[in-house]
Amino acid sequence: MDPISFSVQGKHVLISGGAGGIGSAFAKAFLQHGAHVTITDLKAPADELLQAGARFEFLDVTSDDAVLAVSKKIDTLDVLIHCAGKLKRWEEHQPEVFRNIVDIHLFGNVRLASAFRPHLKRTRGCMINIGSMYSYFGAPQVPAYAAAKTAVVGLTRSLALAYIDDGIRVNAIAPGWIATEISRGGRENPEFNDKLMGRLPNKRWADPEELAGTALFLASPASSLINGVTIPVDGGYTSA
Ligand SMILES: NC(=O)c1ccc[n+]([C@@H]2O[C@H](COP(=O)([O-])OP(=O)(O)OC[C@H]3O[C@@H](n4cnc5c(N)ncnc54)[C@H](O)[C@@H]3O)[C@@H](O)[C@H]2O)c1
């Protein structure tokens, strides 16, 4: 292995929530760089991704059985990315809604990690989890989302240590403010948006493609010494 190679050529990548905004941008970037991509989601990805060679498997990450079933269909995996996500503004104060949101973001992460650990052990692969700015800051409107995203940082550290003898690295990306479906409610709320822009150093919602370079790097040999960390990719938000 060349430790300064940034290549992901020929790697097998699975992206949960891969039909969403960030997942699709990751799928596109890995395909463009010669990787084999499996997208899993509740909905089909854009035709463009299927035409570029992505494979699609329907998968609800809240189902233990479904995650295991998909893991049995996959022979080889080098990179596992958990991008499935949802939030429910204000409704997350209801315990049942809270449970569902944590189930997707946190338990979904654990289900995928557990099901694909043997695959990743065989390839000495890596996992990329997805945090959030709410991994670091409170969010009164989405308490379950913030609790789960904070827990993803701890899970990332813990799995990195637990899997180290398997040769599996586990890191996370904490995206800043990205223009996708999940953030539409915030973007279209003038009060929220004005407050955000008053604090956000780069003063704009970012494109999901702006996260892809970090995912490619974390999946490549160039990041071989990086393990257990969550990298904010946030236009300076956490520094402000
Ligand atoms: N957009 C942002 O500003 C932002 C910021 C920080 C973190 N994130 C995180 O990035 C990840 C991707 O979000 P996005 O911005 O692409 O949002 P998105 O809404 O575009 O995509 C989320 C995808 O997850 C899928 N999904 C939802 N529930 C699922 C389930 N039970 N099983 C499988 N798939 C499911 C949806 O169908 C959708 O395709 C999420 O974890 C999100 O929390 C996003």
The ligand as a Gaussian input file, in Angstrom:
#p B3LYP/6-31G(d) Opt

LIG

0 1
 N      -27.914000      18.405000       4.740000
 C      -27.311000      18.856000       5.834000
 O      -27.199000      20.059000       6.061000
 C      -26.722000      17.875000       6.797000
 C      -25.920000      18.377000       7.829000
 C      -25.365000      17.502000       8.740000
 C      -25.589000      16.143000       8.629000
 N      -26.359000      15.673000       7.609000
 C      -26.545000      14.232000       7.549000
 O      -26.133000      13.740000       6.300000
 C      -26.826000      12.504000       6.037000
 C      -27.442000      12.589000       4.659000
 O      -28.447000      13.606000       4.664000
 P      -28.822000      14.441000       3.365000
 O      -28.457000      15.835000       3.629000
 O      -28.304000      13.781000       2.143000
 O      -30.417000      14.350000       3.430000
 P      -31.454000      13.725000       2.396000
 O      -32.793000      13.910000       3.002000
 O      -31.217000      14.272000       1.038000
 O      -31.050000      12.161000       2.358000
 C      -31.346000      11.274000       3.399000
 C      -31.638000       9.919000       2.779000
 O      -31.866000       8.976000       3.831000
 C      -32.914000       8.128000       3.422000
 N      -33.559000       7.510000       4.584000
 C      -34.364000       8.087000       5.523000
 N      -34.780000       7.164000       6.405000
 C      -34.225000       5.982000       6.038000
 C      -34.285000       4.656000       6.543000
 N      -35.046000       4.345000       7.618000
 N      -33.591000       3.682000       5.905000
 C      -32.856000       3.987000       4.817000
 N      -32.761000       5.207000       4.275000
 C      -33.441000       6.193000       4.880000
 C      -33.872000       9.044000       2.656000
 O      -34.729000       8.275000       1.804000
 C      -32.907000       9.932000       1.901000
 O      -32.617000       9.441000       0.614000
 C      -27.840000      12.339000       7.163000
 O      -27.279000      11.535000       8.170000
 C      -27.975000      13.748000       7.699000
 O      -28.397000      13.756000       9.030000
 C      -26.929000      16.491000       6.700000

